[in-house]
Amino acid sequence: MTEPARIEFPLALDQRLEPTVGLWNRLEGRPRTADFGRALRAEVRDPLWMLTRQWQLGEFRGSDAGSPVTATYSVTGAPPTRFRPPAGPVEPLAADRPLESVAERRPLQFRFGADPVSFDLRLALGHRWLKLIRDLETASVEDFRGQYVARYPIALPDPEEPLDTPRVAHPEVWATLQAVAGRHMDGYLLYRHVKYGNGLASDGIVNVLHIHYEDLNRRGRELVAWFDALIDQPAGTPAWDPGRLEHRFSVAAGTDDGEQVLTAPEYPGGELEWHAFSVDRGGPLGGTAPAPEALHRTVFPAPVRFSGMPLPRWWAVEDGKTNFAAVRPDSTDLARLVFLEFALVYSNDWYQLPCDLPAGTLAQVRGLSVTDVFGEQLWITPAGAGTAGEWRRWSMFTLDCVGGEQTAAQTSLLLPPGASRIADGPVLEEVLLVRDEQANLVWGLEQTARTATGEPRRGSELSAESLAHRLRLDPPPGRTGPLAPVAYEAMNSVPEHWIPFVAVHADEGNRSVRLQRAAMPHPVGGHAVQPRTELLRPGLDLAPPARPLAYYVNEEEVPQSGSRLTVAFNRTRGRDGQVVVWLAARRGAGRGEASSGLAFDHLVETSPR
């Protein structure tokens, strides 16, 4: 028999001579129960146990990277200097005006067709003028107040005239006009005479001392300047698009590459933020754009901290206010899974740099250089660079581009020159655009409308008062002879504050549909009922040569839930502390469908049961 070979175990282990000799170096827990709560707890043990737990969690695993120490960047910023409405010329953008007031402002209406309105503003202008000339009235000249009241009067409406129904049917309006007619002047007539008629404030005023003529004319110009500064109005075409029921406008700012045009295609009103804009590469607005100012700074990066952030050390105590471990996302909830992965895995890989920029600028980072703890300088390029349609591009707080996915992506940051806080006045007009499936129509329901004195009233109350006044002036004829139990009615009527919109084709060769404003016949007289709100009157108050044939609203602007439009005065302060007041329209979500009760070809009872 041969003697078995003797194995040197230390040599066999070092050189791995025998394949049967195994080498294991693994630490694992062997729980003797189904409850893993104690195994997952971080109990206080000896130092060797703590080092083992750190090694298991990978805290000793290093990476070839260094923490940033300093960062040097160069940023350019330029404010928007020009503004363009959708159907108007380019105009300069004032630096002391919030962009919301420039984009939302609407002209004040003083006449609906042949009916004068806004008597509150007319009286305010007249009171201001009489206050301006109060010190000119002396014993040697005739009374100025009486002459101006007679030259620019407020006419008293006739209660028996059907055309004066908007001014006499409502008790509050009728009482106000009775109180001021013949006693106060219509200041808007003088304002229009001086501003638009190239007239003088002293025109038609007799027995005035020669030294007072120029003084009156100067104070007339002061009246115009005072009212123009009191309420901000557009000089040209407003930015409101009545067909799309939203504001559309463009602004331009200067950059290193030339003029940059930013377009707000769908701004419903309210707070104007950066995400309302898109980069428009269609063409410049024209004019000379100021060169952007450069800012060079060296700062110290700081790690990003947020509530519930996992701490990088095992023995640290975390804040329990935000518990990401309690989130139970579904396997198809990709957005929540990505958010949790960012918050739990890559939480300590982000740093922030302080960068102060003035409000109302379009900022662009020229370059960013970072110096780490090893003394190496790294040049950081924008993560959002490339084409706009590249799926691997990642960016935050950047603007999208108008013109397709193959256009160059925009990496600039927009801080709109808006207002920090806006005070909203009471709603003067409210219109609900609702769908009526029973009548197969879209209705413009005037929930709130302005009276002739400028006060808001419910549309149903105004309609009822107007109908009662017309019935008093033109009562229906009484029926004579025997009556049948039922009568045939071709069509019933709806209240006056329901304005119909019918579906029509956009053109003969296009099957797309638009909503055209129509009119219902009035129960008394049969004339067409016109809207009371300015929102539904586009084109009705223009002169006949310039009056359009119809008013259209895009069908997609009235979804199944409807749309809600409001008009109110807004007030804010500019960056220089100046008060800005403007009349604005806003759009919001509707309240669902509605039924007007409109019916055709039905039988009605002629006598009660």
Number of C-alpha atoms within 10 A of each C-alpha: 3 4 5 6 6 6 10 9 13 9 11 13 14 8 9 14 13 12 8 7 10 8 8 5 4 5 9 6 6 7 10 7 6 6 9 10 7 9 11 8 8 11 11 9 8 8 9 9 12 16 14 12 15 16 12 12 11 10 13 10 8 7 6 4 9 12 14 20 15 18 19 16 18 15 19 20 27 23 27 28 19 20 24 22 22 17 14 14 11 17 16 13 18 13 15 14 21 22 23 22 24 22 24 26 24 24 16 15 11 16 13 19 13 8 14 16 20 19 24 15 18 22 19 15 23 25 15 14 24 17 11 15 15 12 8 15 13 10 7 9 12 15 16 18 18 13 15 22 19 14 16 17 19 23 13 16 17 12 15 13 11 14 13 14 21 21 25 25 21 19 10 14 18 19 12 15 19 15 11 17 16 16 13 21 29 27 26 21 16 26 24 13 16 20 15 9 10 9 15 20 23 19 14 9 14 12 10 17 11 8 8 12 15 13 14 20 17 14 17 24 15 14 23 19 13 13 16 11 13 13 19 19 19 16 11 14 14 22 23 25 16 16 16 17 22 20 23 22 24 23 25 27 25 22 21 14 6 14 21 20 22 26 23 20 16 15 24 21 18 15 14 19 14 16 14 17 25 19 20 19 16 9 9 15 20 10 13 12 19 15 16 20 14 14 15 11 11 16 15 15 17 14 14 13 14 10 13 16 20 21 15 10 10 15 12 9 9 15 12 10 8 12 13 15 9 7 10 10 12 9 8 8 10 11 10 15 16 10 10 17 12 13 17 15 11 12 19 16 10 11 14 12 16 11 11 7 14 12 15 19 21 25 22 20 17 16 14 16 15 21 18 15 12 11 12 10 14 13 11 11 12 15 12 18 15 17 17 20 15 14 7 10 14 12 14 9 11 19 21 22 22 17 13 11 13 12 15 17 21 19 20 19 17 24 16 21 24 21 20 11 11 17 11 13 12 13 17 20 24 27 27 25 30 26 24 19 13 12 14 13 18 27 26 24 24 25 20 25 28 21 23 26 20 16 18 16 16 17 24 18 15 22 18 15 17 19 19 15 19 19 14 11 15 12 11 11 6 5 7 6 5 6 10 9 12 12 12 12 12 10 11 13 14 16 18 25 26 25 23 19 23 17 19 14 13 15 10 7 7 8 10 13 16 21 23 20 20 17 16 17 14 17 18 14 11 9 11 13 17 19 21 23 23 18 19 18 17 18 15 18 16 13 10 10 6 9 12 12 9 11 18 20 20 17 17 11 16 21 15 16 15 20 21 21 22 22 23 17 18 22 19 21 18 20 16 9 9 11 14 19 20 22 20 22 24 19 20 13 14 18 14 15 16 18 15 18 11 14 14 12 10 12 12 12 11 12 9 5 5
